[in-house]
Amino acid sequence: MDYQSNMDDCLPLVDLRVMSNEDLDRAAAASRIYKGVKERMGVMLTTEDLENASNRAYRPTEIQLMLEVPGVDVREETVDLQRAEAPS
């Protein structure tokens, strides 16, 4: 979902990702570039949050969740994190 769409325009699908080091570096760089806009939009993550993210210790992974499952009001999903290999 972007910040200009209505909820009616959105799909009930969520992607959860453990970002790679490269993804984190790109996100931190974008965070520095768009700092003023980000603050006006109320985005909570700071550049420091991205630079210090603990997911650097894990292998990138992604899961998708459907939010609208008939007959299910609350559910729990587990993301199996795998440790990244130590740099040699």
N, C-alpha and C positions, 0 to 999 in steps of 0.2 A: 504494500500500500504506500502510495506517496502522500504528501501532505496536502494535496489539493483534491483528491478523490473523495467521493461520498462512500459511506459504508456499503450502500447498495451496489456500488460499482466493483466491490472487492470480492475476491474468491475466498472461501473458508479454508485456505491452505497456508500453512506457515512453514518456512524453511528455517531450521536451526543449524548453524554452522560453527564449528571450531575453526577459526580463521588460521591460515598459514602465516608464517613470518612475513612473507611478501605482502599478503593481504593487510596485515596489521601495519606494516610500514607505509603502504599506500593510504590506508585510512587515517593514520596519524598525519601524513603530509597534507591530505585533504582537509583535515581538521584545523591545521594551522592556516591554510589558505582561506577557508570559509569561516573563520572564528566568529566574526561579527554577525553573519547571517545565522549561524548555528545558535548563538546565544539568543537572538531575537525569536527563533523558532522554539526555544525551550528544550533543545537537545541536551541530555544530561551528561553523556560521556565526554570527558575532557581528553585533550591530546595526551596528557600524562597517563590517564587510564589505559589508553591504547598502547602506549609505549611500555607500560609495566604489566600488561596482561599476562596472567599466569598460563594462558593456553599456549604460550610459546613452548611449553614443556610437553605438549601433546601433539599427536598427528592430526592434521586437518581431517575433519569428518563432517558429514551433513545428514540430517534426517528431515523428512517432510511429515507434517501432521495435518490431518483434516480436522477442522474445528467443529464441523457440523456432522456428528454421527448420530443417527436416529436412536433414541432411547438411552443415550449416554449424556448425563449432565456434567459429571466430573470424571476426569481420568488422569492417570499418571503415566508419563513416558520416561523411559530411561535412555540416556545417551551413554553408550559404552565408550569411554575415553581410553585411548591407547597412548602410552608414553612414546614420545618422539625418540628416535635413536640419538645417542650422544654424538656430537660432532667429533670426527676423528682427526 
